[in-house]
Each structure stands twice: as C-alpha cells, then as structure tokens.
Amino acid sequence: MNKFLKSCFVFLLVLVFCSPVVSYSENESFFWEMKTITSSTVKAIEKIYFRNVTEAEKEEIQQKLGPIIGLLDSINPASEKYSGPIGVERQEFIRKEVEKALNKILSSLDKYSRLFNPKQAKMSDERMHGYAGIGITVTPIGPRGLEIIEVFPKSPAEEAGLEKDWRIEKINGKPIQGRALDEVISEIMGPVGSTVSLGVRKSDGEELIVVVKRAHINVPVLAKKMIKENIGYIKLRSFESDKTGENFKEAIEELESLGMRDLILDLRGNTGGLLNEVDEILEILLPPALVQFFLEARGQYVPGSCTSARVPQLFKGKIVVLVDNFSASASEVVSGALQDHGRALLIGEKTFGKGVVQVVLTLPGGYKLSLTIQEWFTPLDKKINGKGIEPDVKIVDNPETPEDEVIEAAVNLLNIF
C-alpha cells in the first residue's frame, strides 16, 4: 500500500473525532469547491497539457484520484456515502489531502505544473504588484538555507546590512531545514512596520543575527546606468510585471539620450515571468520580421512569435548579455533569440534550462492552477528545457572582490567586437 493511500485511511480514522460543526450550506459549498478544483485540474491535464498523457500516466492519475473521490463522497449530501456534517478541522484536513493529491499528480507529469492554494496564489500576485517584506530575492541552496541573490536598492534589507551571496539559515530563531519554501518565504514577509530576525551566514562563513523592519516593497523591474562614456547598463530583475517591456523601452531611450551606443543587458538571477513582455523587449533589440522562438505542443511545431515587420528596431548598438545558473525561462527566450540571430554575445554561466510555458488558471476559493502547455525552442531549434544555454564566454564573478568581473569582461568585449 502506497503512502498516499495510507494517509487517506488515516483520514477515515480521524472522522470518528468531533470538531466544531459548520452549517449545512457551508458544508455543501465546501464540497462543491473541492470537487470543482479536482475536476478542473483533471480536465485541464486532458485538454491543454503540452503533451499527450500516456495510458500509464492516465492509470496513475486515476489511482491517485480514487481516495480523494472517496473523501469527497463522504461530504457530498447527495451521495449514499455521505457521513453527515463535518467540522472546521475536518474541512481543513480534507482540503490539505486534496491539495496534496493534486500536486502529486501534477508533479508526476513535470516539475513546473502545480496547484497554488489561496495563500500561495496571493503571494504570487503580490510579487507582481508589491508586497510587505524586506526587499530581497532568494533561491534555495539545499535543505539548510536560502541564498540571497539580490538586495533591492534602498530596501529594508539593504539598510539592515544584508548582502548578496549571504545565506539565510534561521528565521526568528527557527532553522529553515526541513521546512517548505512557501512557509519560509511567508515568514520573512509580514505586516508593514513589524520586524523579522534572520540568522545568516556571510560569504566568509561568519554567522550573525540581522533584525530587519518590514516595509511595503515595490519590486523594481530594472536598474539602469551609464558605466562608460558610451556603454549603458540595464539589469532586468524579472519579467513578472506587465510594465517590463514599457520600462525597458524608457530605459533604452534615457540611456541613449546620455550617449549610450552599446548595451550590457544583465539577466543574472532573472528567473522569468510573462512571455508577452519578452515580445516587447525583442521588438526593441531585433530587426523586423525575425522569429523570436518556436513553440511545440502535442506534436504541433509553430513559430511562437516574430518581431513585427512594421515596427522599426529601436536599438541597433552592440549588446552583451550577462547570464548565470539562475537565468531561466523568459530570460532564456531573450538570451537564445539574441544569441541565435547574432545580435549579442552571452557571457557568464550556463543558464538554468526552463524551456516550457505555463498558463495560470483561476479556480474557486482563491486557488490557481499553473499548468505546462507548451515547450519552446530557440530560433535555431535548440532545445532549452533541461539543458540551458551555453554562454559564448564563460566567466564567474568573484564575490570576495568589490569589482564585478563579469561586467568588466562585458566592457572589454564591447571594446573589441
């Protein structure tokens, strides 16, 4: 008997205990919410998942759904298996079992499809529109901690002295080890004006406690500056904002007014975002009527997007793109298109390798389903998913020096090509 079935039998034992009972209408509403979330997820897999699901996978899905259907029957007033009104605690237990089962189904298909519960969905939305937190970007580095990959300028984190490449190992005195990433991120965030205590390990191994006062954080889309007389620098932090393309165009125009002829585009640490924002950026950097990428879904292979034949190329100067192991998804679309069309040199480290596209569906009760619907390939038909993009020049920044060696290498390249 697998672990999932065992957990469902544990639930049946829990049914014998009492908990506060909610009204009949609330029970019925809860049943329909859980039933709709379950059926919508399965139908989406059947109809829009990016590849045809195999017979073996279909059988596995049905096996994992079996216990959940039994749970839902037990709270369905119209079912013969209805066990009567349930309490708040049992509702919460069933909710978690449904979430767990559906995410097991989704993760068995690919590692990017998942169901977001209402709390997780809210956190995802806040990343696009601002949130209450400390102003850092982190990435998990194994079970023991989170690595800080960016500290936002003028943020509470910067004011408290946190730095890039430091590792967060404890939050409010509790170790991160063994805890879910969503739970850890949620604990770092919190009400404006409140504080969070972080146990961190500096790059040199020194441990210290840093207390940070939370504030409203508007996630900056990009940072820009002139770094030489004729070289502009733009760091794109993500593609999650629907203003990314617009802000990028404004940055290009501003830097050109300051004398920029060549561009360093920094996509290090940029984990992706909205694909339509990629279109806007490549319209600015590529000549008209060029394929940006190809898409494949269920055996159909088509151009995903092309630069418009009617929109003139805004920026025609030389470009060097900086990438690293955290440059993923939309960052790889931009990098791959610029590299394949000979528009830019890529320097840094091999990119992450996320070459699939997700659609986010809104479900009842604040749930959201992120489902993979397409795989994308570069203009020269290079597969990215699971492989990444190799830079033209490999170089890694040394965190122990004040200089950014990758930017310095980019400046040297622009001077010779």
C-alpha positions in Angstrom: 0.0 0.0 0.0 1.5 3.3 -1.0 1.9 6.3 1.3 -0.9 8.3 -0.3 -3.5 5.5 0.3 -2.2 5.2 3.9 -2.8 8.9 4.5 -6.3 8.6 3.3 -7.0 5.7 5.7 -5.7 7.8 8.5 -8.3 10.4 7.5 -11.1 7.8 7.9 -9.9 7.2 11.4 -10.0 10.9 12.1 -13.7 11.0 11.1 -14.7 9.5 14.4 -13.5 12.5 16.4 -15.6 15.6 16.9 -14.8 19.2 15.8 -16.8 22.4 15.6 -19.6 21.8 13.1 -20.2 24.3 10.3 -23.7 24.9 8.8 -25.2 22.6 6.1 -24.8 25.3 3.4 -21.1 25.8 4.3 -20.6 22.0 4.1 -22.3 21.9 0.7 -20.3 24.9 -0.6 -17.0 23.4 0.6 -17.9 20.1 -1.2 -18.5 21.9 -4.5 -15.3 23.9 -4.1 -13.2 20.8 -3.6 -15.0 18.9 -6.4 -14.6 21.8 -8.9 -10.9 22.2 -8.1 -10.3 18.5 -8.6 -12.3 18.1 -11.8 -11.0 21.3 -13.3 -7.4 20.1 -12.7 -8.0 16.8 -14.3 -9.9 18.3 -17.3 -7.0 20.8 -17.9 -4.5 18.0 -18.0 -6.6 16.1 -20.5 -7.2 19.1 -22.8 -4.4 21.6 -22.6 -1.3 19.9 -21.1 1.6 20.4 -23.6 1.9 16.7 -24.5 -0.4 13.8 -24.7 -0.6 11.9 -21.4 0.3 8.3 -21.8 -2.0 5.4 -20.8 0.2 4.6 -17.9 0.0 8.2 -16.6 -3.8 8.2 -17.0 -4.0 5.0 -14.9 -1.7 6.5 -12.3 -3.9 9.7 -12.2 -7.0 7.6 -11.6 -5.3 5.6 -8.8 -4.3 8.8 -7.0 -7.8 10.3 -7.5 -9.5 7.2 -6.1 -9.1 8.0 -2.4 -9.9 11.7 -3.0 -13.2 10.8 -4.7 -14.0 8.7 -1.7 -13.3 11.7 0.6 -15.5 13.9 -1.5 -18.3 11.4 -1.5 -18.2 11.4 2.3 -19.0 15.1 2.4 -21.4 15.2 -0.5 -25.0 15.5 0.8 -26.3 13.9 -2.4 -24.1 10.8 -2.1 -25.1 7.5 -0.4 -21.7 7.6 1.3 -22.5 10.9 3.0 -21.3 10.7 6.6 -23.0 13.8 7.9 -21.9 17.4 8.6 -18.2 17.9 9.2 -16.4 20.4 11.4 -13.8 23.0 10.6 -10.8 20.8 11.5 -12.1 18.0 9.2 -12.6 20.5 6.4 -9.1 21.7 6.7 -7.8 18.1 6.7 -9.7 17.3 3.5 -8.5 20.5 1.9 -4.9 19.6 2.5 -5.4 16.0 1.3 -7.0 17.3 -2.0 -4.1 19.8 -2.4 -1.5 17.1 -1.7 -3.1 14.6 -4.1 -3.5 17.0 -7.0 0.1 18.3 -6.6 1.4 14.7 -6.6 -0.5 14.2 -9.9 0.9 17.4 -11.4 4.5 16.8 -10.2 4.4 13.3 -11.7 3.9 15.0 -15.1 6.5 17.7 -14.9 8.2 19.8 -12.2 6.7 23.1 -13.2 3.0 22.3 -13.1 1.4 22.8 -9.7 -1.7 23.8 -7.7 -1.4 27.0 -5.6 -3.6 27.2 -2.5 -5.1 30.6 -1.8 -2.2 31.8 0.4 0.4 30.8 -2.2 -1.6 32.3 -5.0 -1.8 35.6 -3.1 1.9 35.6 -2.6 2.5 35.1 -6.3 0.2 38.0 -7.1 2.0 40.2 -4.6 5.3 39.7 -6.3 3.9 41.4 -9.4 2.2 44.3 -7.6 4.3 44.9 -4.4 4.2 43.2 -1.0 5.2 43.8 2.6 8.6 42.3 3.2 12.3 43.2 3.3 13.4 43.6 -0.3 15.5 40.6 -1.3 15.5 37.8 -3.9 16.5 34.4 -2.7 17.0 30.9 -4.0 17.1 27.6 -2.1 20.5 26.0 -1.8 19.7 22.6 -0.4 17.9 21.8 2.8 19.8 24.2 5.1 19.2 27.7 3.7 18.3 30.3 1.2 21.0 32.2 -0.7 20.4 35.9 -1.2 20.9 36.6 -4.9 19.8 40.2 -4.9 19.2 43.0 -2.3 17.0 45.8 -3.7 18.4 49.3 -3.5 17.1 51.5 -0.6 15.2 48.4 0.8 14.9 47.5 4.5 17.3 44.6 3.7 20.0 47.0 2.4 19.5 49.3 5.3 20.0 46.4 7.7 23.3 45.4 6.0 22.2 42.2 4.2 24.4 41.4 1.2 24.2 39.3 -2.0 25.6 35.7 -1.6 24.9 35.6 2.1 22.9 32.6 3.3 19.8 32.7 5.5 19.7 29.7 7.8 17.2 30.7 10.5 14.1 32.9 10.7 13.0 34.2 14.1 15.4 31.7 15.7 13.9 28.7 13.9 16.1 26.7 11.4 15.0 26.6 7.8 16.0 23.0 7.4 13.1 20.6 6.7 10.5 23.4 6.1 8.6 24.1 2.9 9.9 27.0 0.8 6.5 28.7 0.7 6.3 28.6 4.5 9.8 30.1 4.9 9.1 32.9 2.4 5.8 33.7 4.1 7.6 34.1 7.5 10.1 36.5 6.0 7.2 38.6 4.7 4.7 40.2 7.2 2.9 43.4 8.2 4.5 46.7 7.4 6.4 48.0 10.4 7.0 44.6 12.0 10.4 43.0 12.3 11.9 39.7 11.4 15.1 38.2 12.8 17.3 36.4 10.3 20.1 34.1 11.2 22.6 34.5 8.3 26.0 33.1 7.3 28.2 35.6 5.5 30.3 34.8 2.4 33.3 34.3 4.7 31.4 31.8 6.9 30.8 34.2 9.8 27.4 33.8 11.5 25.3 36.7 12.7 21.7 37.8 13.6 20.2 40.6 11.5 16.9 42.2 12.5 15.0 43.8 9.6 12.0 46.1 9.8 9.5 45.2 7.1 8.1 47.8 4.7 5.9 47.9 1.6 8.2 46.7 -1.3 7.5 47.7 -4.9 9.6 45.2 -6.8 11.8 47.3 -9.1 11.6 45.9 -12.7 15.0 47.1 -13.7 18.1 49.2 -12.8 19.9 51.3 -15.3 23.1 53.4 -15.5 25.9 54.5 -17.8 29.1 52.6 -16.8 31.3 54.1 -19.5 31.1 57.1 -21.8 29.2 55.2 -24.5 28.2 51.9 -22.7 24.8 51.6 -20.9 23.9 49.0 -18.4 20.4 47.6 -17.7 19.7 44.9 -15.1 16.3 43.3 -15.7 15.3 41.7 -12.4 12.3 39.7 -13.8 9.6 39.7 -16.4 6.8 39.3 -13.9 5.5 42.9 -14.2 3.2 43.8 -17.1 5.2 47.0 -17.3 8.6 45.3 -18.0 8.6 46.0 -21.8 7.4 49.6 -21.3 10.0 50.3 -18.6 12.8 48.7 -20.7 11.9 50.9 -23.7 12.0 54.0 -21.4 15.4 52.9 -20.1 16.9 52.4 -23.6 15.7 55.9 -24.6 17.0 57.5 -21.5 20.4 55.9 -21.8 20.7 56.8 -25.5 20.0 60.4 -24.5 23.0 60.2 -22.2 25.2 58.9 -25.0 24.8 55.1 -25.0 25.9 53.4 -28.2 26.4 49.8 -26.8 24.4 47.9 -24.1 25.2 45.5 -21.3 21.9 43.6 -20.5 22.2 41.8 -17.2 19.8 38.8 -16.8 21.7 37.2 -14.0 19.3 36.0 -11.3 16.3 36.7 -13.6 14.0 33.6 -13.3 11.5 34.7 -15.9 7.9 35.9 -16.0 5.4 37.0 -18.7 6.1 35.8 -22.2 4.4 38.8 -23.8 6.9 41.1 -22.1 9.6 39.2 -23.9 8.0 40.1 -27.2 8.1 43.8 -26.4 11.8 43.7 -25.4 12.9 41.7 -28.5 11.0 44.1 -30.7 13.3 46.8 -29.4 16.5 44.8 -29.9 16.0 42.6 -33.0 15.5 43.7 -36.6 11.9 43.4 -38.0 10.3 40.1 -39.2 12.6 37.7 -37.2 11.4 34.6 -35.4 11.9 35.0 -31.6 11.3 31.4 -30.7 9.3 28.3 -31.7 6.6 26.5 -29.7 5.6 22.8 -29.6 2.5 21.4 -28.1 1.0 17.9 -28.7 3.0 17.4 -31.9 2.4 20.9 -33.4 5.5 23.0 -34.0 5.0 26.6 -34.9 6.8 30.0 -34.6 5.9 31.3 -31.2 6.4 34.9 -32.0 8.1 37.2 -34.6 9.3 40.7 -34.5 6.8 42.9 -36.3 7.6 43.7 -40.0 6.1 47.2 -39.4 7.9 48.2 -36.2 11.4 49.6 -36.6 14.2 48.3 -34.5 14.7 50.8 -31.7 18.2 49.9 -30.5 20.9 48.9 -33.1 24.1 49.1 -31.0 26.2 46.2 -29.9 24.9 44.0 -27.0 26.5 41.8 -24.4 24.1 39.7 -22.3 25.1 38.5 -18.8 23.6 35.2 -17.7 24.1 32.7 -14.8 22.6 29.5 -13.4 19.5 31.4 -12.2 18.7 32.9 -15.6 15.6 31.0 -16.6 12.5 30.8 -18.7 11.8 34.3 -20.2 15.4 35.2 -19.6 16.4 32.2 -21.8 14.0 33.2 -24.5 15.6 36.6 -24.8 19.2 35.3 -24.5 18.5 32.5 -27.0 17.0 34.8 -29.6 19.7 37.4 -29.4 22.5 34.7 -29.5 20.9 32.7 -32.4 20.4 35.9 -34.5 24.0 37.0 -33.9 22.7 40.1 -32.1 24.5 39.6 -28.8 27.3 37.8 -27.1 26.4 35.9 -24.0 28.8 35.8 -21.1 28.7 34.2 -17.7 27.5 30.8 -16.8 25.2 28.2 -18.4 21.6 29.2 -17.9 19.0 27.2 -15.8 17.2 25.3 -18.6 13.5 26.0 -18.2 12.1 25.7 -21.7 8.4 25.3 -21.0 5.5 27.7 -20.8 2.7 27.6 -18.2 -0.8 29.0 -18.2 -2.3 30.1 -14.8 -6.0 29.2 -14.4 -8.1 30.7 -11.7 -10.1 28.1 -9.7 -12.8 28.5 -6.9 -11.8 29.6 -3.4 -8.7 31.6 -4.5 -6.9 28.6 -5.9 -4.8 28.8 -9.0 -3.5 26.1 -11.3 -0.2 26.6 -13.1 -0.1 24.0 -16.0 2.6 23.5 -18.6 1.0 24.0 -22.0 4.0 24.4 -24.4 7.7 23.7 -24.9 9.8 26.4 -26.6 12.9 26.2 -28.7 15.3 28.9 -29.9 15.2 30.3 -33.4 17.9 27.8 -34.5 15.8 25.0 -33.0 17.9 24.4 -29.9 16.2 22.6 -27.0 16.4 24.5 -23.8 14.3 22.6 -21.3 16.6 20.6 -19.0 19.7 21.7 -21.0 20.1 25.5 -20.7 22.1 27.9 -22.9 25.8 27.8 -23.0 27.4 31.3 -23.0 29.8 32.4 -25.7 32.3 33.3 -22.9 32.3 31.6 -19.6 33.2 33.7 -16.5 32.0 33.8 -12.9 32.0 36.9 -10.6 34.3 36.6 -7.6 32.1 37.5 -4.5 35.2 38.2 -2.5 36.2 41.2 -4.6 34.4 44.6 -4.8 34.5 44.5 -8.6 32.0 42.6 -10.8 34.4 40.7 -13.0 31.5 39.7 -15.4 30.6 43.3 -16.1 34.3 44.2 -16.6 34.6 41.3 -19.1 31.5 42.6 -20.9 33.0 46.1 -21.2 36.2 44.6 -22.7 34.2 42.6 -25.1 32.3 45.6 -26.3 35.5 47.4 -27.0 36.8 44.6 -29.3 33.8 43.3 -31.2 
